[in-house]
Amino acid sequence: MSANANRGVVYQGAGKVSVESLDYPTLALGNRKCEHGVILKVVSTNICGSDQHMVRGRTTAPQGLVLGHEITGLVVEAGRDVEFIKVGDIVSVPFNIACGRCRNCKEGKTGICLNVNPARPGAAYGYVDMGGWTGGQTDYVMVPYADFNLLKFPDADQAMEKIRDLTLLSDIFPTGFHGCVTAGVGPGSTVYIAGAGPVGLAAAVSAQLLGAACVIVGDMIPERLQQAESFGCETIDLRQEGSMEDKVEVILGEREVDCFVDCVGFEAHGCGCDHGREQPATVLNSAMALTRAGGQIGIPGLYVTEDPGAEDEAAKVGALSMRFGLGWAKSHSLHTGQCPVMKYHRPLMQAILFGRVNIADAVNVQVISLEEAPQGYADFDGGAAKKFVIDPHAMVRHGRAA
């Protein structure tokens, strides 16, 4: 591959992605030079459950969108105004694009930056309605506001040794941790995690890191439940009949938990005999039923304003049938929205580097090449109990012809 060749994973319509040749990125924002940006040679980039919503056709994502918002890379070019990030640094890229200058960024709310998306607060790489930024499931990508956004790893060799763990700092580890923090998880807490996909598994590990006494994970896929059990979680198979309260009582001896984390989002399915049918509000309603009075509910699972694949007209515009009166009566606090990755990524990096957490093992990271990305999407959509991490330069690293 020539130095300036670039390829990327491109959304081609519902159910289809392909690896295509792309232009090499430039330090530019439209017609003006982006002197605060850098160009990265992508070291690793991950397939996210949020990507799957687009690929399934459940959003208004346009054909031709270059996917990927979970990026770790090597700096190969830096703009004139970049002072603290240098060529040769290996960095983690928060999936939130943030200017560092607006009111929200200055308050630490980097998930809802006011200056990087003309349509709404908040932006991300390679994602529908998030500002039109090119995604990072590519060989090379441009990252703006580099000094503010990027997390530099202190030692490049150590970073590459732990890249399977560190690659998860761009999204799912902070997102799972944020779900637990906003749910009020602390020492001695009892926690229910809805969903054993990668974010759910990351939330379960995060709950343990925060000192939870018991972490219960619910899912419908046996392999995912086994993965949660592999690092000490209790599990509930949601295909089985019976009330959630009864199932929790078998584990805890009581019918409610202190903290609830929704890692499923709007494509949720019913439980028991309804497990094959979509019920987009079912996790939110379970959260209010299962969380103790005065408890907190963290909702890192994605909910959208437009869902063209929804089964009813209300859900197509994000209107869900929730038992909000129950949550009000129990004085619940519900916490929504994108994770502000920069709030958490440095301390979580430290936890990885000092051996306090083995996040890659917990979420079952599998490294694939860029060419294998379409199959990785298909396997992920089929419920594989793995987190697929793309190494765009795997062919070079493994000694095969580039």
C-alpha positions, 0 to 999 in steps of 0.5 A: 500500500502506498503511503497516501492510500486510504480505505474505509468501511462505507455504508451502502444501504440497509444491511450492507457495508463494503471496504472502499478506496477513499481520498487521503484526509487533509487538514481542512474544514470545508474550504479552510485550513484546519490548523488545530487538527491532526491526521492519524494513521489508525492503529485500531478502530472498533465496530460499535452497536450504534454502528449496527443501528445504522447498518440495519437501516434503523436510522436516516443514515445516507448511503456512502457514509464512512463509518466508525467513531471508535478510533485509536491512532498514530499522529502522522501530521499536525496543524500549525496550532497544535502545541501539545500533541506531536507527530509520533504520539499514539492517542485515543480519540473520544468519539465525541467531537468537541471544540473546547471553547463553547459553554458546554465544553467548558462545563465538561459536557463534551458530548453536546458541544455547541460548535461542531454540528450545525444541526444539533448539539453534539457530534461524532465521527461517521455517524448519522445526524452528528455533523457529517464528520468522516468516520474512522474505520479507515487507514487514515483520518483527520481529527480536529481540535487535537490538543483538547480532544486527544488522550496521549498514551504515556509510552508508545511501546506499552500502548501497543502491548495493551492496545486491545484494552486501550482501544476501548477508551474511545467509547465503550469503556467510558460509556459503560462506566458513565452508565454506572456513575449516572446510576449511582453505583458505588461500594456495596451497590446492587446493580442490574445491567440490561444487555450483555453486548459490549457496552453492557459487559463494559458497564458490568466491569465498571460496576465491579470497579466502582465497588458494587456488591452484586452485578446482575446482567440480563440478555437473551443470547446464551453466549453473551450471558456466559461471557458476563458470568466469566468475570463474576456477574450473575445473569438472567436469561430474558427468554424465560417466562416470569416477572423480572422482580421474581428473577431478581429476588432469586438472586438478591433475596429482594425484588429491587436493585439500587442501580439500573443501567440500560445498555440496550436502547431503542431496539429492545425486545420483550421478555419471555414469550415476547422475546422475539417482538420489539418493544422499544420502551420495555427496558425503560419500564423494567428500569422503573419497576426494578429500581428501588425508590430514590434510586438512579437509572443510567441510560447509555443505550441509544434512543433516536429521534427518527427510527424509520424501521419502527413497528408503530408510528409513534416510535418512528419519531422516538415517542415511546410508551413509558410508565413515567408515572411509576418513575415519578412516584418512586422519585427516580433520577433518569440520566440520558445522553452521550457519554462525555468521554473526556470525563473518564478516559484518562482515569480509565487509561490509568486503571488499564495501565496499572492492571486494575481492569482487564476490559478487553477480556471482559468484552471478548475483543477479537481483532480483525483486518479492515478487509474482514470488517463486513463479516465482522458487522454480520457476526456482530449483528448475529449476536456474537459475544465479541467486541470486534476491533479492526486493525487497518494495518493488520496485513502489514503487521502480520508480515503479509504483502501490503 
